[in-house]
Amino acid sequence: MQTDAAPPWTTSVDVLAFDIFGTVVDWHGSIAREMQQLYPQVDGDAFALAWRAGYRPAMARVMSGELGWTLIDDLHRMVLDAILPRFGLEHLDAPARRHLNRVWHRLDPWPEAVAALQRLKQRFILTTLSNGNLGLLTRMAKRAGLPWDCVLSAEVFRAYKPDPATYLGVAKVFELPPARVMLVAAHHDDLAGARACGLRTAYVERPLEFGARQPKDVAPQPGNDLHCRDLAALADRLGC
């Protein structure tokens, strides 16, 4: 149900590009739950946070040129192998490690996400814009029922966000000026990168992205076109 009139500029937006990890899917809760099932002796909350903490440093090694272009699946595996001894899991064999690494393909969407995306899909083209690789994003969408019209990834542009090649790449794919694309994300640095390239931006609050023990500050920051509680609220604001 629409609660506010849609801003007039929304009629000029054709594509909504979504960040995925944390914005559309609950990576922390999903990993913590799977760890509880597979390895109940391990603190799933701490494990999820440690794994995610290695993400940016691993990407930085690629962006600096220390490593060649590397898929997020492979970076996740590098981080996983590094943290397993910390949690007493260094004994895991290769098949067990591969299965655990694929948890990133099995992340659950936030409760309102699928229904909200289906509403938004009636009016806009929906695409991912994630650092996740194509195989990961496709398997995640298949499992979770995420109704994308298109799956775009850092893999397509061979650049990780916030490299301008990613944001401008979406506009190029759809042959649109950047202002006709809106990035939807729960991360201010991602949104700032998109704004610098001329995209519209919508911030989505995800206060529990890092779990209940580590709530996130979701206070509004200047510059975004929209600030929404969740994806259902975004659909409301966009008149869907």
N, C-alpha and C positions, 0 to 999 in steps of 0.2 A: 504494500500500500504506500503510495507516494505521500510524503509528509510535508515537503517543501517544493515550491515551484522550481523547476530545473533552471539553472542559469542560462541566459540567452545564448551564450557561446557554445552550449552543448550541441546545438544543431550543426555546428561546423566540425565536430569531431566524428571521425569515421571508424577509427581503430582504437581499441583499448588493449594495451600491452601490459601484461601482468608479471611482476616479480613472483616467484613461486615459493621458495623456502621461507617460511614465516608469514608470508602474506596470504597465500592460498592454502598451504598445508602446514600442519603442526609437526615440524621436524623433531622438536624436543620431546613432546609427549609420545610421539610414535616410536622413537628410539628407546626411550625409557621403558615403555610398555613391552617392546620386543625383548629388551634385555631382561626384564623381569621374568618373561616366559622362558628364555633360552638359558640365562645364567643368573638365577635368582640370588646368588651369593654376591653379586656385584651391585653397587649403588648405581642404578640406571640413570638417575638424574645427573650425577657427577660424570658418568661415562658420556652421556649425550653432550654435556657442556665441554668436556675435554676434547671430544672429537670435533665439535664445531669450532673450538678455539684454534685448531690447526688449519682451518680452511683458508683464512686470509694470508697467513704466512706462506702456505703452500702456493697459492696463486701468485703471491709477490715474487716467488722464485721464477715463475714463468714470465711474468711481466718484466722482470729485470733482465731476462735473457739467460739466467743461470740454467734454467731448464728450457728445452724446446716446447712447442705447443703440446699441452697435456690435457686430456679430458678430465672433467671433474670426477668421474668414476675412479680414474687412476690416482688423482690427488687424494680422494677419500681413502683409497687403499693405502697409500703411503702414510697418511696420518694414522689410520687404524693400526697398521703394523707397529708404528712408533709408540702408541699408547697402550697396547695390550699388556705389556709387562707391568705397567703401573697398576693394572687391575687384576693381576694374577691370571691372565689368560694367554700368556706367551706360548702355552702348549697347543693352542688351536692349530689344526693342520690346514693345508691350503683350501680344501673344499669348505671347511667351516668358516674360514676367513672370507672366502668369496661370498658365501651365503650371507654372512653378517654385513659385508660391504654393500650388498644389494638391498639392505633395509632402506636405503635412500630411494629406491624404486617403489617402496611399499608404504610411503608416508601417507597418513590419513589427512583428508581435508578438514579444515575447521568446520564446525557443525553447520553453519549457514552457507558455506561456500558454493556447493554444487547447485542448490536451488537459486541462489543469487546470480550465478553465472548463466544459468538457463534463462533467467529474466533478461539479463544484459545482452545475451546473444540474439534476442529478438530484434534488437535495434542496432547493435554494433558488431563489427568484426572483432572477435576475441583471439588474441595470440599470446603465447608465452613470450617473455623476454627474460631469460634466466641464464645464469652461468652454468646450470646443469646441462649435461650433454643430451643429444637428441634421443638416444636410446633410453636413458634414464627418464626423461620427461614424457616420452611416449608410453613407456610401461607404467609410469605413475598415473597418467591420464586414463589408460585402459582399466587399471585396477580400481581407481577411485571414481570413475565416471565423470571426469572433468571434461566439459563439452567444448574443447577448443576448436576454432575454425582452422588454426594454423599453429604449428609448433616451431618457434624460433629460439635459437640458443646461441650462446657465445661460440659454440662450435661452428655455426654458420659463418660468423664474422671473424673467427679466429682472433677474438679479443674478448677479454672479460670486462663486464661493467666495473667501473664507470667510464670505460674508454668510449669516446664519442662515436666510434665506429658501430657500437651496438645500437645506440638510440637512433642515430641517423640511418642505420641499416634497416630498421623497421620501416621508416618512412620510404626508403628506397624500394624495399620489397613491394610495398603497396602503391608505389608511384604517387605519393602524397607529400605535400609540404609538412614539415615537422609539426606545425600547429594543429594539424588534423589528427594527430596521434596523441593519446593520453597514456602516460605511464601510471600504473596503479601499484603502490608498494607500501610496505610497512617500515621502510628504512630511509632516513632523511638523506644520507649520502647518495643513495641511488636516485632519489627524486631530484636532488640538486644537480646531478650529472645530466639528467633528462632535461631539466629547465634550461641549463646552459646551452643545450642543443636546440632549444625552441619548442620542446614538447610541452603539452599541458600535463599537469601532475595532480594526482589524488593520493593523499596519505590515508592509510588504513591502520587504525589502532589494533595492536596485538599485544596487550600488556603481559600476557603469559607466554610470549614467544620463547623465553628462556626458562620457563617453568615457574611454579608458584613460589619457590624459594628465592627467585631472582626477578621480581616484577620489573617491567620496563617502563620508563617514563614516556608517556604518550601525549604529553602536552603539545598543543599546537605550536608550530613554528611558522614564521612568515614565508611567503613565496608560493605555497601550494594553492592550486585552484580550488581544491576541495579537501576537507578533513572529515573523515567518516569513522564511525564506531566499528563497522565491519562491512562486508561486501553487500549485505542486504541493505544497509543504510546508503551505500554507494548507488545501488540500483534505485532506491527511492529518490536520491538527489538528482539522478540522471533521468528521472521520469519514466522508469521502466516498471 
